């Protein structure tokens, strides 16, 4: 967001649902894409922890198998709420506006936190010269809004930063692939860039809910 290698998710409910804030969600059924997902699952645990709540605030944690499937569960009434990755949300705005017309984004204390976006990493066995070329190639793919925000390419990893929809109209043809993925470009990061995320996840590790039967196609049963 705003040229930073971060992203978030929208907490969404059915358009006609009575839910309006965190307290009103007590006892609701929450759908999530996968227990390994940061934007669909762990971000919810981080949000709950930041507000002093536990996962049992929700009556059920329902694995769906994907962000889009989570949105479908909420739209159909089989789940009450879900966290939808902002990138997926923008794609659905483009590809499935009829689905999103059945949903509503919650605000206020239901705004989910921003977190570091996952980095591009390379195999350690690659020669240093190849790693440098890969970094430079990725960092050269930047829309105008990020052109003056790039940092040194001497970092260990390269991380992508998400964008707002408004950037698309001003980006050049050489960033067509980035626009398709709703990205503005890449910035260099290092291992320390993820210290905040590690700290957030360590605070939620003891409060992970027991997950029961899946309800979406591709869903599963698990207890991480």
Buried (B, 14 or more C-beta within 10 A) or exposed (E): BEBBBBBBBBBBBBEEBEBBEBEBBEEBBBBBBBBEBBBBBBBBBBBBBBEEBEBEBBEBBBBBBBBBBBBBBBBEEBBBBBBBBBBBBBBBEEEBEEBBEBBBEBEEBBBBEBBBBBBEEEEEEEEEEEBEEBBEEBBEBBBEBBEEBBEEBEBBBBBBBBBEEEBBEEBEEEBEEBBEEBBBBBBBBBEEBBEEBEEBBEEBEEEBBEBEEBBBEEBEEEEE
